[in-house]
Amino acid sequence: MQVTRKKNAEFTDERGIIANLLPEGVDIKSVLYITSKAGSIRSNHYHKKDTHFCYILSGKAEWHEKPVDAPEGTEIEKEVLGVGDMVFTPAMIIHGVKFLEDTVFLAFATESRDQENYEEDTVRVELI
C-alpha cells in the first residue's frame, strides 16, 4: 500500500501554504469530491485500468487492499488515514474503505469517471 502522510508544504508565507499533492507527470482525467458518514463502507471493488490517489481533507478512514491475483489466504493490508494523508491505488488492486469518522476526501483518477466508463472499468467484490 502506497501512503503519503501529511504532505509537506512546498511554499509557505503569511498568506498560507501551497502543496503539490500529486507526483509530476500524472495524467488525471477526473477529480471527485466525496463525503462519507462515520461507519459507512465504500469501494469493495477493483478497477481494470483506472488508478487513483485519494487525499483526506477531513475525518478518518480505514483503507483495506490486496491484489486481485493474491493467493487464497493472503492477508489484507490495512492503514488508517487521517487529514493530509493520501493513498495511491493502482489498477487490479481490490480496495475497500471503512469510514471511522465523517470524512471528506478528493479522489484523483486517471480514467474518466462518467458513470458508463466507471461501471465498465469497475469489478465489485466483497473485501470488507
SERO-4910 file (N, C-alpha, C, O; in steps of 0.05 Angstrom, whole numbers):
BEGIN
 pado doro    nc1    nc2    nc3   cac1   cac2   cac3    cc1    cc2    cc3    oc1    oc2    oc3
  Met    A     17    -23      0      0      0      0     18     25      0     37     27     16
  Gln    A     12     43    -18     28     68    -20     13     91     -7     -5    102    -18
  Val    A     23     98     17     10    120     32     30    142     36     53    137     43
  Thr    A     22    167     31     38    191     37     25    204     60      1    211     60
  Arg    A     40    208     81     30    220    106     35    250    107     57    259    101
  Lys    A     14    265    113     16    294    118     35    308     98     57    316    105
  Lys    A     26    312     74     41    324     53     53    350     62     39    368     72
  Asn    A     79    354     59     93    378     67     87    401     47     84    396     23
  Ala    A     86    425     58     82    449     41    108    454     25    130    453     36
  Glu    A    104    461     -1    127    469    -17    132    498    -14    155    508    -19
  Phe    A    111    513     -7    114    542     -4     97    552     19     73    544     21
  Thr    A    108    568     36     93    579     59    100    608     63    124    616     61
  Asp    A     80    625     67     85    653     74     61    662     91     45    645     99
  Glu    A     59    688     96     38    698    114     10    693    103    -10    695    117
  Arg    A      8    687     77    -19    682     65    -28    654     68    -52    648     67
  Gly    A     -9    635     74    -16    607     77      5    589     64     28    596     63
  Ile    A     -4    566     54     14    546     43      5    537     15    -19    540      8
  Ile    A     24    527      0     18    514    -26     33    487    -24     56    485    -18
  Ala    A     18    465    -30     30    439    -30     21    424    -56     -3    423    -62
  Asn    A     40    413    -70     34    395    -93     25    369    -82     39    356    -67
  Leu    A      1    360    -89     -9    335    -79     -1    311    -96      2    289    -85
  Leu    A      2    314   -122      7    291   -139     36    292   -150     47    313   -154
  Pro    A     47    268   -156     73    267   -169     72    280   -197     51    280   -210
  Glu    A     94    291   -205     96    303   -231     91    283   -253    100    260   -251
  Gly    A     76    291   -274     72    274   -297     47    256   -296     42    241   -315
  Val    A     32    257   -274      8    240   -272    -14    253   -289    -20    277   -286
  Asp    A    -26    237   -306    -47    247   -324    -74    241   -311    -84    219   -311
  Ile    A    -86    262   -299   -111    260   -285   -134    267   -304   -134    288   -317
  Lys    A   -155    250   -305   -178    255   -322   -203    263   -306   -222    274   -316
  Ser    A   -203    256   -279   -226    262   -262   -217    269   -234   -199    257   -224
  Val    A   -230    289   -223   -226    296   -194   -253    295   -181   -271    309   -190
  Leu    A   -255    279   -160   -281    276   -147   -279    285   -118   -259    280   -104
  Tyr    A   -300    299   -109   -303    308    -81   -323    289    -69   -346    287    -78
  Ile    A   -315    274    -48   -331    253    -37   -334    256     -7   -315    261      7
  Thr    A   -359    255      3   -364    255     31   -375    228     40   -389    214     25
  Ser    A   -367    220     64   -376    194     74   -382    196    104   -367    209    119
  Lys    A   -404    184    112   -412    184    141   -396    164    157   -388    143    147
  Ala    A   -392    170    183   -379    151    201   -393    125    201   -418    123    202
  Gly    A   -378    103    199   -389     76    199   -396     65    171   -401     42    168
  Ser    A   -396     83    151   -403     73    124   -379     60    111   -356     64    119
  Ile    A   -385     43     91   -365     29     76   -368     36     46   -390     36     36
  Arg    A   -346     42     33   -345     47      4   -326     28     -9   -310     14      4
  Ser    A   -327     28    -35   -309     14    -53   -316    -16    -54   -336    -23    -66
  Asn    A   -301    -33    -41   -305    -62    -45   -306    -69    -75   -324    -81    -85
  His    A   -284    -61    -89   -282    -65   -117   -253    -62   -126   -236    -55   -110
  Tyr    A   -248    -67   -151   -222    -60   -163   -228    -49   -191   -250    -52   -202
  His    A   -208    -36   -202   -210    -25   -229   -192    -39   -248   -169    -46   -241
  Lys    A   -201    -44   -272   -185    -58   -292   -163    -40   -303   -141    -49   -308
  Lys    A   -169    -14   -307   -149      5   -318   -144     28   -300   -121     37   -298
  Asp    A   -164     38   -286   -161     63   -271   -142     60   -247   -141     39   -234
  Thr    A   -127     81   -243   -111     83   -218   -121    109   -205   -129    128   -219
  His    A   -119    111   -179   -127    136   -166   -112    142   -141   -101    124   -127
  Phe    A   -111    168   -134   -100    178   -110   -123    189    -94   -140    203   -104
  Cys    A   -125    182    -68   -146    193    -50   -133    209    -28   -115    199    -14
  Tyr    A   -141    234    -25   -129    253     -6   -150    261     14   -171    271      7
  Ile    A   -144    256     40   -163    261     61   -163    291     69   -142    301     78
  Leu    A   -186    304     66   -189    332     74   -197    335    103   -188    353    117
  Ser    A   -215    317    112   -224    317    139   -234    289    147   -243    274    129
  Gly    A   -232    283    172   -242    257    182   -220    236    183   -197    242    184
  Lys    A   -229    210    184   -211    188    187   -223    163    174   -247    158    176
  Ala    A   -206    148    159   -216    125    144   -196    102    147   -172    106    149
  Glu    A   -207     78    147   -191     53    148   -191     41    120   -211     32    110
  Trp    A   -168     42    107   -165     34     79   -155      5     78   -135     -2     92
  His    A   -168    -12     63   -161    -41     61   -155    -47     32   -169    -36     14
  Glu    A   -135    -63     27   -130    -71     -1   -113    -97     -3    -99   -104     15
  Lys    A   -117   -110    -26   -100   -133    -34   -101   -136    -64   -121   -129    -76
  Pro    A    -80   -148    -76    -80   -152   -105   -102   -172   -114   -108   -190    -99
  Val    A   -112   -167   -137   -133   -185   -149   -122   -214   -150   -137   -233   -145
  Asp    A    -97   -217   -158    -85   -243   -162    -71   -254   -137    -56   -273   -139
  Ala    A    -77   -243   -113    -65   -253    -88    -74   -282    -83    -98   -288    -87
  Pro    A    -56   -299    -74    -64   -326    -67    -85   -327    -45    -86   -309    -28
  Glu    A   -102   -347    -45   -122   -351    -24   -108   -350      3    -87   -361      7
  Gly    A   -121   -335     22   -110   -333     49    -90   -310     52    -81   -305     75
  Thr    A    -85   -295     31    -67   -272     33    -80   -251     52   -103   -245     49
  Glu    A    -64   -241     70    -74   -221     89    -80   -195     75    -65   -186     57
  Ile    A   -102   -183     83   -110   -157     72    -93   -135     86    -92   -134    110
  Glu    A    -80   -118     70    -66    -95     81    -86    -75     91   -108    -71     80
  Lys    A    -80    -61    114    -98    -42    126    -82    -19    137    -62    -23    150
  Glu    A    -92      6    131    -79     30    141   -102     49    150   -122     52    136
  Val    A    -97     63    172   -116     84    180   -105    111    169    -81    118    173
  Leu    A   -122    125    154   -114    150    142   -129    173    156   -152    171    163
  Gly    A   -114    195    159   -126    219    171   -121    243    154   -112    241    131
  Val    A   -128    267    165   -125    292    150    -97    295    139    -77    292    153
  Gly    A    -95    301    113    -69    305    100    -56    280     89    -35    282     76
  Asp    A    -68    257     94    -57    232     84    -68    226     56    -91    233     49
  Met    A    -52    213     39    -60    206     13    -52    177      7    -30    169     14
  Val    A    -70    162     -6    -64    134    -13    -66    132    -44    -84    143    -56
  Phe    A    -47    117    -55    -48    111    -84    -57     82    -88    -47     64    -75
  Thr    A    -77     79   -105    -87     52   -112    -84     47   -142    -98     59   -158
  Pro    A    -66     29   -150    -63     22   -178    -86      4   -188   -102     -6   -172
  Ala    A    -87      0   -214   -106    -19   -225   -101    -47   -214    -79    -54   -206
  Met    A   -123    -63   -214   -122    -91   -206   -115    -95   -176   -105   -116   -168
  Ile    A   -121    -75   -160   -118    -77   -131   -146    -74   -119   -159    -53   -122
  Ile    A   -155    -95   -105   -181    -94    -92   -178    -75    -68   -159    -76    -53
  His    A   -198    -57    -65   -197    -38    -43   -224    -34    -31   -245    -35    -45
  Gly    A   -225    -30     -5   -249    -24     10   -242     -4     32   -220     -5     43
  Val    A   -261     13     38   -256     34     58   -279     35     78   -302     36     71
  Lys    A   -271     35    104   -290     39    126   -284     66    138   -261     72    145
  Phe    A   -304     82    140   -301    109    150   -305    110    180   -327    104    190
  Leu    A   -284    117    195   -284    117    224   -297    142    235   -306    143    258
  Glu    A   -297    163    219   -310    189    225   -323    199    200   -317    189    178
  Asp    A   -340    219    203   -350    233    179   -324    243    164   -307    255    176
  Thr    A   -323    237    138   -298    242    124   -304    255     97   -324    249     84
  Val    A   -286    273     89   -287    286     63   -260    281     50   -239    285     62
  Phe    A   -260    271     25   -235    267     11   -238    273    -19   -260    274    -30
  Leu    A   -215    277    -31   -213    281    -60   -202    256    -73   -182    244    -62
  Ala    A   -214    247    -95   -203    225   -110   -194    235   -137   -210    247   -152
  Phe    A   -169    231   -144   -157    239   -169   -154    213   -186   -138    196   -178
  Ala    A   -168    211   -208   -169    186   -223   -156    190   -251   -158    211   -263
  Thr    A   -143    169   -260   -130    170   -286   -149    163   -309   -141    166   -333
  Glu    A   -173    154   -303   -193    148   -324   -217    165   -319   -222    175   -297
  Ser    A   -234    169   -340   -259    184   -337   -277    171   -317   -279    146   -316
  Arg    A   -290    187   -300   -308    176   -280   -337    181   -287   -354    181   -270
  Asp    A   -343    187   -313   -371    187   -320   -382    159   -315   -367    140   -316
  Gln    A   -408    157   -309   -419    132   -299   -415    108   -317   -408     86   -307
  Glu    A   -418    112   -343   -415     89   -361   -386     78   -361   -382     54   -359
  Asn    A   -366     96   -364   -338     88   -363   -331     75   -336   -317     55   -335
  Tyr    A   -341     88   -315   -334     78   -288   -344     49   -284   -330     32   -275
  Glu    A   -369     44   -291   -381     18   -287   -367     -3   -305   -363    -26   -297
  Glu    A   -359      5   -329   -345    -14   -347   -318    -22   -336   -308    -44   -341
  Asp    A   -305     -4   -321   -278     -8   -311   -278    -21   -283   -257    -29   -273
  Thr    A   -301    -22   -269   -303    -30   -241   -313    -58   -238   -333    -66   -251
  Val    A   -299    -74   -222   -308   -101   -216   -313   -102   -186   -295    -98   -170
  Arg    A   -338   -107   -178   -346   -107   -150   -340   -134   -137   -345   -155   -148
  Val    A   -328   -132   -113   -322   -156    -97   -326   -149    -67   -328   -125    -60
  Glu    A   -328   -169    -50   -332   -163    -22   -305   -167     -8   -295   -190     -5
  Leu    A   -293   -145      0   -267   -146     14   -271   -142     44   -259   -156     60
  Ile    A   -287   -122     51   -293   -116     79   -323   -114     84   -332   -110    106
***
